[in-house]
Amino acid sequence: MTRLSLMAADGGTGEGRQLLAQIHDAFGATPAMFRAVAHSTAALKSMWGSFGALGAGVIPPRLGEQIAVAVAERNACRYCLAAHTVLGRKAGASADEMAAAQRGESADPRTAAALRFALRLVEARGQVEAAEVQALRDAGFNDEEIVEIVAHVALNLFTNYVNLAFDVPLDFPAVALHRQAG
C-alpha cells in the first residue's frame, strides 16, 4: 500500500495539472510515480523536465533505459525496473539486452563500460576514481556523454527513492529482481 496518496491524474492546479496532462499525453496514462510526485509541483517539474532534457541529450534512449534498469536492480526498485524494462524495449533493446543490463552487463563493450560506471557511481555514492572515468573515455565516450551518464544515474536515484520511500504501486508489468537492496 502506498505511503503517500496518489494525485488524481487530472488533479492539482495550474502548472502541476498541466505537467500531469503532458505526462498523460506522453504515456497514454498517468503513471503512479508521477501521481505521487505531483504533490510537489517543483519536484514534478524537476523530474519531468529531467526526463525531457535527457531524452533530448546525446546518450541514446536505449542506453539510458539500460542504465535505468541496472540502477533499479541495484536499488531493488521494482517500479523503475518494470517501467524502464518496458521503455527499453520501446527504445529498441531486446528482452535479452534488458535482462543483461539489469545484471549490469552487455555484449556491446561500450554499453558494458557505461553500465559498469553507472553501477560504480551508485555503489561509491559518486566517489569514483579518475581511472574509472578514463575507462569510459577508453570505451569511446566523450565528456558530454560522460556527464549525461552521471545525470541519468542521478535521475534514476531520484525516481528509485520516490518509488521505494512511498511504496508506489506498479502500473507496468512486473520484472523479477535478481537481488535485494542491502
Phi, psi and omega per residue, in radians:
M1 nan 2.290 -3.114
T2 -1.042 2.535 -3.128
R3 -1.614 0.022 -3.122
L4 -2.514 2.389 3.139
S5 -1.125 2.630 3.099
L6 -1.677 2.236 3.106
M7 -1.087 2.470 3.042
A8 -1.031 2.530 -3.107
A9 -0.978 -0.521 3.106
D10 -1.882 0.372 -3.076
G11 -1.494 -3.020 3.140
G12 1.339 -3.086 3.132
T13 -2.407 2.838 3.012
G14 0.920 -2.259 -3.048
E15 -1.083 -0.678 3.124
G16 -1.073 -0.730 3.119
R17 -1.142 -0.705 3.112
Q18 -1.107 -0.706 3.113
L19 -1.124 -0.757 3.104
L20 -1.068 -0.638 3.095
A21 -1.141 -0.708 3.090
Q22 -1.099 -0.748 -3.138
I23 -1.119 -0.763 3.105
H24 -1.041 -0.770 3.133
D25 -1.097 -0.652 -3.110
A26 -1.231 -0.644 -3.062
F27 -1.796 -0.285 -3.027
G28 1.410 0.050 3.102
A29 -2.855 3.016 3.108
T30 -1.964 1.766 -3.106
P31 -0.968 2.544 -3.073
A32 -0.984 -0.638 -3.127
M33 -1.007 -0.791 -3.136
F34 -1.188 -0.574 3.110
R35 -1.196 -0.522 3.056
A36 -1.274 -0.801 -3.106
V37 -1.198 -0.416 -3.068
A38 -1.078 -0.189 3.062
H39 -1.111 -0.401 3.065
S40 -2.115 1.947 3.114
T41 -1.047 -0.671 -3.138
A42 -1.093 -0.777 3.141
A43 -1.166 -0.722 3.121
L44 -1.116 -0.750 3.114
K45 -1.082 -0.730 3.115
S46 -1.102 -0.847 -3.099
M47 -1.136 -0.904 -3.097
W48 -1.143 -0.677 3.102
G49 -1.120 -0.657 3.114
S50 -1.165 -0.739 3.074
F51 -1.028 -0.772 -3.133
G52 -1.140 -0.794 -3.113
A53 -1.117 -0.809 -3.127
L54 -1.238 -0.543 3.071
G55 -1.101 -0.440 3.122
A56 -1.724 0.136 -3.102
G57 -1.441 -2.943 -3.091
V58 -1.523 -0.356 3.076
I59 -1.282 2.157 -3.122
P60 -1.092 2.566 -3.139
P61 -0.913 -0.682 -3.132
R62 -1.022 -0.836 3.116
L63 -1.150 -0.691 3.094
G64 -1.009 -0.710 3.128
E65 -1.263 -0.595 3.080
Q66 -1.147 -0.715 3.053
I67 -1.063 -0.764 -3.104
A68 -1.049 -0.756 -3.128
V69 -1.253 -0.576 3.084
A70 -1.114 -0.793 3.130
V71 -1.161 -0.725 3.122
A72 -1.064 -0.762 3.107
E73 -1.073 -0.802 -3.107
R74 -1.067 -0.602 -3.129
N75 -1.657 0.045 -3.110
A76 0.971 0.730 3.108
C77 -1.667 1.707 -3.101
R78 -1.098 -0.654 -3.109
Y79 -1.082 -0.924 -3.101
C80 -1.174 -0.617 3.095
L81 -1.062 -0.796 3.137
A82 -1.140 -0.865 -3.077
A83 -1.099 -0.825 -3.049
H84 -1.338 -0.369 2.996
T85 -1.155 -0.778 3.077
V86 -1.079 -0.830 -3.109
L87 -1.147 -0.621 3.086
G88 -1.118 -0.699 3.091
R89 -1.120 -0.708 3.097
K90 -1.146 -0.464 3.130
A91 -1.480 0.024 3.044
G92 1.840 0.009 3.105
A93 -1.411 2.515 3.088
S94 -1.354 2.901 3.070
A95 -1.037 -0.706 3.123
D96 -1.137 -0.690 3.112
E97 -1.140 -0.669 3.127
M98 -1.236 -0.652 3.091
A99 -1.144 -0.700 3.092
A100 -1.128 -0.752 3.124
A101 -1.075 -0.635 3.093
Q102 -1.022 -0.593 3.103
R103 -1.503 -0.018 -3.105
G104 1.420 0.428 -3.044
E105 -2.175 2.774 3.029
S106 -2.788 2.529 3.049
A107 -1.258 -0.385 3.105
D108 -1.457 2.100 -3.069
P109 -1.024 -0.647 -3.135
R110 -1.161 -0.812 3.102
T111 -1.103 -0.728 3.120
A112 -1.033 -0.717 3.123
A113 -1.113 -0.745 3.127
A114 -1.109 -0.731 -3.140
L115 -1.169 -0.734 3.090
R116 -1.020 -0.795 -3.121
F117 -1.142 -0.765 -3.136
A118 -1.031 -0.794 -3.134
L119 -1.202 -0.603 3.079
R120 -1.132 -0.687 3.073
L121 -1.005 -0.785 -3.133
V122 -1.121 -0.871 -3.089
E123 -1.089 -0.702 -3.062
A124 -1.627 0.088 -3.107
R125 0.889 0.765 3.062
G126 1.514 -0.179 -3.054
Q127 -1.569 1.212 -3.127
V128 -1.577 2.834 3.130
E129 -1.532 2.757 3.093
A130 -0.997 -0.647 -3.130
A131 -1.114 -0.532 3.137
E132 -1.255 -0.628 3.043
V133 -1.216 -0.719 3.120
Q134 -1.083 -0.600 3.117
A135 -1.077 -0.592 3.056
L136 -1.164 -0.763 3.099
R137 -1.060 -0.745 3.135
D138 -1.102 -0.464 3.105
A139 -1.464 -0.038 3.069
G140 1.827 0.142 3.112
F141 -1.529 2.419 3.059
N142 -1.637 3.080 -3.066
D143 -1.079 -0.664 3.117
E144 -1.071 -0.788 3.141
E145 -1.155 -0.657 3.130
I146 -1.115 -0.759 3.104
V147 -1.083 -0.710 3.130
E148 -1.179 -0.586 3.052
I149 -1.050 -0.792 3.103
V150 -1.069 -0.727 3.127
A151 -1.112 -0.699 3.081
H152 -1.071 -0.761 3.121
V153 -1.083 -0.806 -3.119
A154 -1.073 -0.767 3.109
L155 -1.076 -0.726 -3.130
N156 -1.226 -0.540 3.007
L157 -1.104 -0.751 3.090
F158 -1.000 -0.896 -3.093
T159 -1.199 -0.681 3.084
N160 -1.032 -0.812 -3.094
Y161 -1.130 -0.695 3.082
V162 -1.033 -0.881 -3.062
N163 -1.184 -0.655 3.111
L164 -1.273 -0.817 -3.092
A165 -1.110 -0.654 -3.060
F166 -1.775 0.019 3.133
D167 0.876 0.920 -3.092
V168 -1.153 2.280 -3.115
P169 -1.231 2.514 3.120
L170 -1.138 2.406 2.959
D171 -2.308 0.412 3.006
F172 -2.255 2.766 3.115
P173 -1.037 2.277 -3.098
A174 -1.099 2.543 3.052
V175 -2.207 2.305 -3.105
A176 -1.181 2.349 2.993
L177 -1.309 2.587 3.051
H178 -1.643 -0.316 -3.125
R179 -2.497 2.939 3.071
Q180 -1.867 2.694 3.102
A181 -1.075 2.599 3.108
G182 -3.142 nan nan
